[in-house]
């Protein structure tokens, strides 16, 4: 079984929260523009490292939230956040310092946990 760094950190921070999220499937409400945009930008970064059109991916992902009733702060808007995201992607492309080998496999660090340890975690969480 394979676990991401985020999953392990979540478990170490709060085993009950880990259980609710990863085993029971609970999700937090997505009402923060920054949180939603961060998820969209993460998809755009994955596209960038896969040598795809990252600005188009950012637009397509962020467009899903364009009509949502979100509370923007400090003069932010859907359009302003999108433009800032495109500028960040352009800056990343200009610098061209970061390279990810095999981006389809290596975008999120993963840690393999032995099967018997996985069974122990499930017992602890139940």
Rosetta blueprint (number, residue, H / E / L):
1 X L
2 X E
3 X E
4 X E
5 X H
6 X H
7 X H
8 X H
9 X H
10 X H
11 X H
12 X H
13 X H
14 X L
15 X H
16 X H
17 X H
18 X H
19 X H
20 X H
21 X H
22 X H
23 X H
24 X L
25 X L
26 X L
27 X L
28 X L
29 X L
30 X L
31 X L
32 X L
33 X H
34 X H
35 X H
36 X H
37 X H
38 X H
39 X H
40 X H
41 X H
42 X H
43 X H
44 X H
45 X H
46 X H
47 X H
48 X H
49 X H
50 X L
51 X L
52 X L
53 X L
54 X H
55 X H
56 X H
57 X H
58 X H
59 X H
60 X H
61 X H
62 X H
63 X H
64 X L
65 X L
66 X L
67 X L
68 X L
69 X L
70 X L
71 X L
72 X L
73 X L
74 X L
75 X L
76 X L
77 X L
78 X H
79 X H
80 X H
81 X H
82 X H
83 X H
84 X H
85 X H
86 X H
87 X H
88 X H
89 X H
90 X H
91 X H
92 X H
93 X H
94 X H
95 X H
96 X L
97 X L
98 X L
99 X L
100 X L
101 X L
102 X L
103 X H
104 X H
105 X H
106 X H
107 X L
108 X L
109 X L
110 X E
111 X E
112 X E
113 X L
114 X L
115 X H
116 X H
117 X H
118 X H
119 X H
120 X H
121 X H
122 X H
123 X H
124 X H
125 X H
126 X L
